[in-house]
Amino acid sequence: MAFAAGWSVDVQRVVIKLGSSLVLDAQTRALNMPFLYAVSRDVSDLLNQDIQCVIVSSGAVGLGRPRLGLTASGLTLNQRQAAAAAGQTVLVQGWERAFEPHGVPVAQALLTYGDIERRRSWLNARSTLRELVGCGAVPVINENDTVSTEELRFGDNDRLAARVAQMISADLLILLSDVPGVCTADPRHDPNATLIEDISEITPQIEALAGGAGASGVGTGGMATKIAAARIAGSAGCTTLIASGRVDHPVMAAAQRGGGSCIRPSVDAGSSRQAWIAGALEPVGRLVLDSGAVKAVLSGKSLLPVGLKAASGGFNRGDVVRLDDEAGQMIGKGVVGYDVEEVRRIAGLKTDSVEAELGYRRGSAVVHCEDLVLAAPAKPG
């Protein structure tokens, strides 16, 4: 569905990052509930258009500091972790209140750098987020500062949001803050600064324009981190919008022409994922599909356990495997959702029988359609 019509972006899944300068009231440092209510209205409208939404929300440390009697600056890592723990509950409760009038469930998800970088935990997090948005819930994500170390942390939610967008194959990443977007100069200091609405490539000149932290002093990210986030998201085919959140309908306004800076992805969303799968020179395992599964896969559907005849190789969940028909012809490659021993146990079973066999079920698909690339263009026949 075309959400960001002015930018010609067809959106089915969107990640919305909200900075501390918006989430927190500038004077009281409490939750800025009018802003949260405004975002919840926009997000609810998107959900009604079958657009899945994920929120990456800053603010936990800022909310936790006064609760623990900590100063506003110069926190040690341990103090920051303690403040995050104390403030995260307040933050999520605020989002629950904001979405309650719309009947939309909110789910908290705390991620660390290691969760994103380790393949197995990455798959677990992606599966959970996909399940949540598929159920109509809005995950509210933050970095798990309580357990993150100085060496292994994102440091800002802009980059975390970009990695989440990568993870869930989002079409659009919206970074809202207290600035209107990428400008020719800092608009807070130069009245002649103009907004750069359309950025087709992140050049050294664009990077040179980015700099400085938020004017409010409550956040950790600046324009430089937003450009870095756009580069990360763009490598996965995701468009990034950088816009001001200080408007009546912050999410909807960001999607309109002139509502911010649109940074185009460096690659097509589908091609980036498929190129990675197809680029696995030597799949570490092999799945044999029956004729019904072959037809389903060739028509763009996921590979379900019932269509499996056999599995070989020492593959683990998250590895790239080869998909063959019963004659040994390769149909394609895909990222497998189960370990080889699990696949052998559930091969041929209907989806509702998987949990009884394994004692759990990771998902309905052995290879999800989004994680599959065909060997060559073909039609089911």
Secondary structure, DSSP 4 states (H G I P E B T S, - for coil): -EEEGGGTEE-SEEEEEE-HHHHB-TTT-SB-HHHHHHHHHHHHHHHHTT-EEEEEE--HHHHHHHHHT--SS---HHHHHHHHHHHHHHHHHHHHHHHGGGT--EEEEEE-HHHHHSHHHHHHHHHHHHHHHHTT-EEEEEE-TTT--SSS--SSHHHHHHHHHHHTT-SEEEEEESS-SSBSS-TTT-TT--B--EESS--HHHHHH---B-TTSS-S-BHHHHHHHHHHHHTTT-EEEEEE--SSSHHHHHTSTTSSEEE--SS-HHHHHHHHHHT-SS-SEEEEE-HHHHHHHHTTPPBPGGGEEEEEE---TT-EEEEE-TTS-EEEEEE-SS-HHHHHHHTT--GGGHHHHHSS-S-S-SB-GGGEEESS-----
